[in-house]
Amino acid sequence: MASRWLPVLVWAGVIFTLSSIPSLNSGLGGWDYVLRKLAHMAEYAILALLLVRATGSYAWAFALAVAYACTDEVHQLFVRGRHGSPLDVGIDAIGVLAGLTLKLRRWSTGS
């Protein structure tokens, strides 16, 4: 049980820590926005994969990952230099779906 949930907790901690950083601006102009949103999607794709491993359910993995995305955006409301955004929850949900889709495709091909 712990071997399945510990990676989820550690990764959630990584996301929480990154969300606690006041500014993640890379100085790359317009590319900065794109790279940060891609990072959001990747973070949540990984979280979804860890959650499906822990729960054994794609539906639960999706629901828990999106719920965590919501709490993450609320957390950012309290971090100077950050803001919570429903748009970011949507971007995170796309990452969750991407991670789960990759897992389903890999599973369906027997890999």
N, C-alpha and C positions, 0 to 999 in steps of 0.2 A: 504494500500500500504506500508506504513512505517513498519507496523508490520510484513510484509513478508520480506522486504529488510534489516531491521536493523540487524537481526541475521546473514545475509550474510556478511554485512560490519564488524560486530564485529568479526566474525570468520576469515575473511580475515585479519583483524588487528592482530589476534592471530598468524596466520601463518607468517605475516610480522615480528612481534616481535620475534618469534622463529628464523626466518631467520637472524635476526640482531645480534644474539648471536655468538661471534667469534668461540667458540668450544663447541659442545654438546657431546664430548667424555665422555663416562661413565666409561672408564677404564676396560671394560669387554672383551678386546681383540677382537677376531673375532665376538663374539656375539654383540659387539657394532655396527658393520656395519649392521647386520641383524635387530637389534632392531630399528636403525635409519630409515632404509628403510620401516619397518613395520609401524613406526610412520608416515612417509611420506604418505603411503597409507591410513592410518586411517584419517589423517588430510584432505586429499582430498576426501575421501568417505563422510565425514561429510559435507564438502563444497558442494559436488554434491547434497546431500540430501537437504541442505538448498536452493540451487539454483533451484532444481526442484520444491520445495515448492513456491519459489518466482516467478518463470517464468511460471510454469504449463507445462513446456516442457522438456522432457528428452534430446532432441537434443540441445536446448539452454543451459541446465544445463551442458551437456558434453562440449560443445564448450567454454562456459565461464570459467568453472573450468580448462580446459586444457590451455586456454589463460592465466589465472591467474598463473598457474604453470610455464608457460614460463616467465612471468614477475618476478616471484619469483626467478627463476634461474638467471635472469639478475641482480636482486637486490643483490644476493649473490656474484656476481662478484666484488661488491664494499665493501664487508664486509671482513675485515682482518681475515684471518684464514678460510674463506669459499671459495667455488668456485662454479660457475654455471656449470651445467652438463645436456646435452641432455638426458643422461641415467636417471637422476632424473625426468625429465619431463615424460619420459615413465613410470617410477614407479608411479608417481603421477596419470598418466592417468589410470593405472591399478586400483589404489584406487578409482578413479572416476567411472570406470566401475563396480567395486565391489559394491560401494554404490548404484548406479543406478540399478544394477541387484537385490540387496537385496530389494530395494523399489518396483521394478516390481513384484518380486515373492510375496512379502507381499500383494501388491495390488491385484494380480491375485487370491490369496487365500481368499480375502475378509477381511483380518485382518486389 
